[in-house]
Amino acid sequence: MESIIFGKNAIIEALESGKREFNKILISNNSKADIKIEQIKKLAQNKGIVYQFVAKEKLNSIEPEGRHQGVIAQLSPIKYTDLDDFIEQNKGKLSSVVVLDGVEDSHNVGAIIRSCVCAGVDGIILPSRRGVLINSTVEKTSAGATNHISIIKTNSIVNAIQRLKENDYWVIASDHHAEQNYFEIDYTDMNFALIMGAEHAGISKSLLKLADFKVKIPMLTNFNSLNVSNASAIILFESVKQKVSKK
Protein backbone atom coordinates (compact mmCIF):
# COMPACT_ATOMS: atom_id res chain seq x y z
CA MET A 1 0.00 0.00 0.00
CA GLU A 2 1.41 3.39 -1.02
CA SER A 3 2.23 5.93 1.68
CA ILE A 4 2.32 9.69 1.49
CA ILE A 5 4.31 12.25 3.37
CA PHE A 6 3.72 15.95 3.17
CA GLY A 7 5.45 19.11 4.28
CA LYS A 8 8.76 20.46 3.03
CA ASN A 9 10.98 19.46 5.96
CA ALA A 10 9.62 15.94 6.20
CA ILE A 11 10.15 15.33 2.48
CA ILE A 12 13.67 16.79 2.50
CA GLU A 13 14.63 14.56 5.45
CA ALA A 14 13.22 11.49 3.71
CA LEU A 15 15.10 12.32 0.51
CA GLU A 16 18.36 12.95 2.30
CA SER A 17 18.13 9.82 4.43
CA GLY A 18 17.95 7.56 1.36
CA LYS A 19 15.94 5.02 3.37
CA ARG A 20 12.63 5.40 1.55
CA GLU A 21 11.65 4.44 -1.98
CA PHE A 22 9.93 7.39 -3.66
CA ASN A 23 7.39 6.87 -6.40
CA LYS A 24 6.62 10.50 -7.22
CA ILE A 25 6.66 13.99 -5.75
CA LEU A 26 3.75 16.34 -6.43
CA ILE A 27 4.39 20.10 -6.20
CA SER A 28 1.65 22.71 -6.36
CA ASN A 29 1.91 24.86 -9.47
CA ASN A 30 0.79 27.74 -7.24
CA SER A 31 3.76 27.34 -4.92
CA LYS A 32 6.09 30.28 -4.71
CA ALA A 33 9.65 29.29 -5.52
CA ASP A 34 11.56 29.09 -2.26
CA ILE A 35 14.76 27.50 -1.00
CA LYS A 36 13.11 24.33 0.29
CA ILE A 37 11.07 23.64 -2.85
CA GLU A 38 14.23 24.14 -4.92
CA GLN A 39 16.08 21.79 -2.56
CA ILE A 40 13.39 19.13 -3.01
CA LYS A 41 13.59 19.45 -6.81
CA LYS A 42 17.38 19.21 -6.79
CA LEU A 43 17.42 16.18 -4.47
CA ALA A 44 14.78 14.47 -6.60
CA GLN A 45 16.75 15.13 -9.79
CA ASN A 46 19.96 13.79 -8.24
CA LYS A 47 18.19 10.59 -7.16
CA GLY A 48 16.24 10.10 -10.37
CA ILE A 49 12.88 10.64 -8.66
CA VAL A 50 10.04 11.99 -10.75
CA TYR A 51 8.40 15.23 -9.63
CA GLN A 52 5.57 17.04 -11.33
CA PHE A 53 3.58 20.21 -10.89
CA VAL A 54 -0.13 19.81 -10.20
CA ALA A 55 -3.06 22.00 -9.26
CA LYS A 56 -3.33 22.84 -5.57
CA GLU A 57 -6.76 21.17 -5.61
CA LYS A 58 -5.03 17.86 -6.39
CA LEU A 59 -2.91 18.17 -3.24
CA ASN A 60 -5.96 19.18 -1.21
CA SER A 61 -7.78 16.06 -2.38
CA ILE A 62 -4.91 13.92 -1.06
CA GLU A 63 -4.42 15.87 2.17
CA PRO A 64 -7.79 17.61 2.82
CA GLU A 65 -6.64 19.50 5.91
CA GLY A 66 -4.30 21.62 3.81
CA ARG A 67 -1.12 20.91 5.80
CA HIS A 68 0.90 19.86 2.76
CA GLN A 69 2.76 23.20 2.31
CA GLY A 70 2.44 22.80 -1.44
CA VAL A 71 4.23 19.46 -1.75
CA ILE A 72 3.33 15.79 -1.27
CA ALA A 73 5.48 12.72 -1.83
CA GLN A 74 4.09 9.33 -2.78
CA LEU A 75 6.38 6.54 -1.62
CA SER A 76 6.62 2.95 -0.51
CA PRO A 77 5.41 2.10 3.01
CA ILE A 78 7.87 2.52 5.85
CA LYS A 79 9.83 -0.62 6.68
CA TYR A 80 9.49 -1.71 10.28
CA THR A 81 12.44 -3.33 12.04
CA ASP A 82 12.19 -6.78 13.60
CA LEU A 83 12.85 -6.67 17.35
CA ASP A 84 15.38 -9.50 17.30
CA ASP A 85 17.22 -7.79 14.43
CA PHE A 86 17.26 -4.55 16.45
CA ILE A 87 18.70 -6.30 19.49
CA GLU A 88 21.38 -7.98 17.38
CA GLN A 89 22.31 -4.73 15.61
CA ASN A 90 22.82 -2.95 18.93
CA LYS A 91 24.81 -5.61 20.75
CA GLY A 92 28.14 -4.48 22.09
CA LYS A 93 27.08 -0.91 22.81
CA LEU A 94 24.84 0.89 25.26
CA SER A 95 21.44 1.11 23.66
CA SER A 96 18.09 2.71 24.43
CA VAL A 97 14.57 2.25 23.15
CA VAL A 98 11.24 3.96 23.84
CA VAL A 99 8.11 1.83 24.10
CA LEU A 100 4.70 3.43 23.51
CA ASP A 101 1.86 1.65 25.28
CA GLY A 102 -1.29 2.70 23.44
CA VAL A 103 -0.43 6.30 22.56
CA GLU A 104 -3.26 7.21 20.19
CA ASP A 105 -2.49 10.73 18.98
CA SER A 106 -0.44 10.88 15.77
CA HIS A 107 1.00 14.28 16.71
CA ASN A 108 2.25 12.89 20.03
CA VAL A 109 3.85 9.88 18.34
CA GLY A 110 5.57 12.13 15.78
CA ALA A 111 6.84 14.50 18.47
CA ILE A 112 8.12 11.59 20.58
CA ILE A 113 10.01 10.13 17.62
CA ARG A 114 11.58 13.54 16.97
CA SER A 115 12.71 13.76 20.61
CA CYS A 116 14.04 10.20 20.45
CA VAL A 117 16.25 10.98 17.46
CA CYS A 118 17.54 14.20 19.02
CA ALA A 119 18.31 12.34 22.25
CA GLY A 120 20.18 9.53 20.50
CA VAL A 121 17.61 6.81 21.17
CA ASP A 122 18.16 3.78 18.94
CA GLY A 123 14.61 2.52 18.49
CA ILE A 124 10.94 2.99 19.22
CA ILE A 125 8.44 0.18 19.73
CA LEU A 126 4.81 0.60 18.65
CA PRO A 127 1.93 -1.82 19.18
CA SER A 128 0.29 -3.10 16.01
CA ARG A 129 -3.09 -2.58 17.71
CA ARG A 130 -4.36 -0.06 20.30
CA GLY A 131 -2.10 2.73 19.24
CA VAL A 132 -0.81 4.70 16.25
CA LEU A 133 1.52 3.29 13.62
CA ILE A 134 3.48 5.46 11.20
CA ASN A 135 1.21 7.62 9.05
CA SER A 136 1.56 10.90 7.16
CA THR A 137 0.76 13.01 10.24
CA VAL A 138 3.35 11.17 12.31
CA GLU A 139 5.95 11.69 9.57
CA LYS A 140 5.23 15.41 9.23
CA THR A 141 5.17 16.01 12.99
CA SER A 142 8.45 14.15 13.36
CA ALA A 143 9.99 16.50 10.75
CA GLY A 144 11.50 13.48 9.03
CA ALA A 145 12.87 11.86 12.19
CA THR A 146 11.13 8.59 11.27
CA ASN A 147 13.92 8.08 8.75
CA HIS A 148 16.63 8.19 11.41
CA ILE A 149 15.53 5.60 13.95
CA SER A 150 14.59 1.92 14.02
CA ILE A 151 10.81 1.61 14.27
CA ILE A 152 9.65 -1.72 15.64
CA LYS A 153 6.07 -2.96 15.38
CA THR A 154 4.93 -5.69 17.74
CA ASN A 155 1.76 -7.66 18.38
CA SER A 156 2.58 -7.86 22.09
CA ILE A 157 4.27 -5.10 24.08
CA VAL A 158 4.56 -7.50 27.03
CA ASN A 159 6.48 -10.03 24.94
CA ALA A 160 8.68 -7.27 23.52
CA ILE A 161 9.56 -6.02 27.00
CA GLN A 162 10.35 -9.56 28.17
CA ARG A 163 12.60 -10.05 25.14
CA LEU A 164 14.45 -6.83 25.95
CA LYS A 165 14.90 -7.86 29.58
CA GLU A 166 16.38 -11.16 28.41
CA ASN A 167 18.96 -9.10 26.54
CA ASP A 168 20.08 -6.93 29.47
CA TYR A 169 17.79 -3.94 29.01
CA TRP A 170 16.58 -2.25 32.18
CA VAL A 171 12.94 -1.26 31.96
CA ILE A 172 11.85 2.19 33.12
CA ALA A 173 8.15 3.04 33.36
CA SER A 174 6.92 6.62 33.54
CA ASP A 175 4.13 6.58 36.14
CA HIS A 176 2.82 9.58 38.06
CA HIS A 177 2.17 7.31 41.10
CA ALA A 178 5.87 6.40 41.34
CA GLU A 179 7.93 7.34 44.38
CA GLN A 180 11.22 7.86 42.51
CA ASN A 181 11.89 10.98 40.45
CA TYR A 182 13.08 10.52 36.88
CA PHE A 183 16.39 12.30 37.56
CA GLU A 184 17.33 9.95 40.39
CA ILE A 185 18.25 7.17 37.96
CA ASP A 186 21.70 6.80 36.40
CA TYR A 187 21.03 6.37 32.67
CA THR A 188 24.67 6.45 31.63
CA ASP A 189 25.77 2.87 32.20
CA MET A 190 22.89 0.66 31.10
CA ASN A 191 20.73 -0.35 28.20
CA PHE A 192 17.25 0.95 28.93
CA ALA A 193 13.73 0.72 27.61
CA LEU A 194 11.53 3.66 28.58
CA ILE A 195 7.80 2.89 28.60
CA MET A 196 5.41 5.79 28.04
CA GLY A 197 1.70 5.19 28.51
CA ALA A 198 -1.45 6.20 26.69
CA GLU A 199 -2.71 9.77 26.95
CA HIS A 200 -5.57 8.92 29.31
CA ALA A 201 -5.07 5.37 30.57
CA GLY A 202 -1.33 5.48 31.28
CA ILE A 203 0.75 2.30 31.33
CA SER A 204 -1.08 -1.01 31.65
CA LYS A 205 -0.66 -2.96 34.89
CA SER A 206 0.93 -5.90 33.08
CA LEU A 207 3.75 -3.64 31.86
CA LEU A 208 4.18 -1.86 35.19
CA LYS A 209 4.84 -5.27 36.77
CA LEU A 210 7.76 -5.77 34.37
CA ALA A 211 9.40 -2.42 35.15
CA ASP A 212 12.71 -2.35 37.01
CA PHE A 213 12.20 1.32 37.79
CA LYS A 214 9.04 3.40 38.05
CA VAL A 215 9.68 7.12 37.80
CA LYS A 216 7.65 10.30 37.95
CA ILE A 217 8.12 13.90 36.89
CA PRO A 218 7.54 16.01 40.01
CA MET A 219 4.91 18.73 39.73
CA LEU A 220 4.41 21.88 41.77
CA THR A 221 0.61 21.68 41.49
CA ASN A 222 -2.00 18.94 41.53
CA PHE A 223 -2.73 19.49 37.84
CA ASN A 224 -1.43 16.12 36.72
CA SER A 225 -1.81 16.40 32.96
CA LEU A 226 1.60 16.69 31.32
CA ASN A 227 1.46 15.80 27.64
CA VAL A 228 3.04 12.41 26.89
CA SER A 229 5.35 13.85 24.24
CA ASN A 230 6.56 16.54 26.65
CA ALA A 231 7.03 13.97 29.41
CA SER A 232 9.04 11.75 27.06
CA ALA A 233 11.33 14.63 26.12
CA ILE A 234 11.93 15.60 29.74
CA ILE A 235 13.02 12.09 30.71
CA LEU A 236 15.07 11.44 27.58
CA PHE A 237 16.99 14.69 27.89
CA GLU A 238 17.82 13.90 31.50
CA SER A 239 19.65 10.88 30.07
CA VAL A 240 21.36 13.18 27.56
CA LYS A 241 22.38 15.61 30.31
CA GLN A 242 23.88 12.81 32.37
CA LYS A 243 25.83 11.40 29.42
CA VAL A 244 27.17 14.83 28.42
CA SER A 245 28.13 15.61 32.03
CA LYS A 246 29.98 12.32 32.36
CA LYS A 247 32.22 12.92 29.35
N, C-alpha and C positions, 0 to 999 in steps of 0.2 A: 504494500500500500504506500502510495507516494505521500511524502511529508512536505509541509511548507514551513519556511521561516520568513519572518518579515522584520523590517527595521534595519537601518543602515549598519549600525554597529554589529548586530548579530550576524548579518550576512558577511561583513568583512572578516569577522573572527572565524566564521566557518570556512571561508575561502582560504584564509591564511593558515589555518590549522592543517588543511589537506586531508582531514579525516572523514569528510563526507563526500558522497558522490552526487554532484549536481546534475540535474536534468536540463534546467533552463532558469534564467533569471528574467523577470518581467519588470520593466521600468516604466513609470508613468510618463507619457509624452508631454504632460503638463509640468513635470518636475523642473525646477530651476537647476541649472548646472551648478553643482557645488563640489567641494573637495572630495567628499565621501562618495558621491555618485560616480565621479571620475575614477576614484580608487577602485570601486566595484567593477567598473567597465574594464579597467586596466588589468586587474587580477583575473577577471573572467577571460580576457583575451589571452593572457599568458598561459592559462590552464586549458585553453581550448573549449571553454564553456560558452554555450550559446546564450546571448542576451537579446532581448527585443523590446521595442517601445510599444506600449499599449495604452489604450484610453484609461483614464483614472477609474472609470466605471467598472472596468474589468477587474482592477485590483480590489475595488470595493465589494465586488461580488464574491471574491475569494476571502477577503477579510472584512466583513461588514461593519466592524466597529471603527474602521478608519485609522488603525494604529500602524499602518504599513509604511508610513513615511515616504511613499512614492516608489517602493521597491519590494518585490516578493520573490523569493527563490523557491523553486520546486526541486526537491531532491529526494534521494533514497532515505528510507527510515533510518533512524539512529540505531547503531549496533550496540546492544547491551553486552556487558562483560559477564562471563560466567564467574561465580564466586570462587570456585576452586582455582580457576586461572588467575584471578586477582591475587589470591593468597600466594600462589606460586611465584607470580611476578614480583611480589614485594618481600619475598624471603630475603633475609640477610641485611635488612635495614629496618629502622624504626618506621612504622607505618600507622596511618590513622584513617578511619572511615566514619562517616556519619550515617546513621540509620534513621529513616523517617517512618514512624509508626502511625500511618493513617492520616498524614497531612493532606488536606483536600483542596487547598487553594493553590492554583497554578502560580500565582505571583509569589507566594511564600516559597514554593519549591524552587522557582527560578532564583529568588534572592538568596536562598540557602546555598544553592550550588555556586553562585557567584562568590559568596563568603568562603565556601570550602576551597575554591581554587586560589583565592587571595591568601588564605591561611595555610596553603600547602597540604591540604588534605588529599589523600590518594584516591579515595573512592566514596561513592554514596550509594546506599542500598534503598531501593524503593519496593514496596509490595505490589504484586501484580494485580491485586484487588484491594479495595478499601483504601484508596489513596490516589494520587495523581502520578501518571507516568509522563514521559517527556512529550510535550506538545508544543505548538507554535508559541503560545503565551509563555510557557516555561523558558523556551529558547530565547525569546526577546527579553524577558525580564532578567535572564542570566547574563545578557549582553555578550552571548557567545561562549560563556564559560562551560557550557555542556560539552564543548569540543576539547576541553583540557582536563578532563577527569574521567576516571572509570565509573560508569554508571551500571549498577548491578540490579537486575530485576529478580525477585524471588517470590515463590508461591507461599513461603512460610518464613516470616521474620524470626520466629522462635528457632527454627532449624538453622537459619543463617547465623544467628547469635551463637548458638551452640557450636557451630563449625568454627567460628572465629575464636571462641574460647579454647577449643581444642588446639588452635594454632597460636596460642600465647598472646591473644588480645585481651586486654582488660576492658571490661564493659562499664561505661559510665552512663547513668540515666539522669536526665534533667527532670527533677520532680519538686514542685514547690512545697511539698510536705517534708522534704529532706532536712536533716539536721546539719549537714556539712555544707559549707559554702563552696562554690565552684572554684574559687581561687586557693583553696586549701589543699588541692591535689597537685602533686608534681607530675606534670605531663611530659617532662623532658626525657625520661628514660624508660618509656614503655610503648608498646603498640596499644592503641586504644580505639574502641568503638563507642562513639557518642550517640546515644539514642535520644531523639527528640519526638515528643508525642503530638497527637492531633490537636488542632486548634481548640477544641472544646472538651474532648474526652481525656486528653493527656495520654500517658503511656499505659498500655494494658498491664494488668496485674501479672500476667504470665511472663512478660518481659522484665518487669520490675524485680521479680524473683531471681532473674538471671544476672542482675546487675552486681558488679563488685563494689561500685560506688554509686551512691545517690547524692546528687548535688542540687543546690538551689541558688538562685540569684537573689540576694537580700534586697528587700524593698523598704522604703522609708514610710510607706503608707499601706493601708489594707487593700488598696486597689490592685488586685492580683490578676493583671490582664496584659502581661508583656507579650507582644507578638512573637510567634515562634521563630520567625526569621531573625528578629532582633536578638532574641535569647540565644539562638545558635551562634550568631556573630560574637556576642559578648564572651561566651565560653571558649569558642575557637581562638579568639584573639588573646585570651589569657594564656593559652598554650603557646601562641606565637611570642608573646611578651617574655614568657619564661625561657623559651629556647634562645631568643635574642640576648637576654640578660646573661645566659649561661656561657655564651661564646666568649 
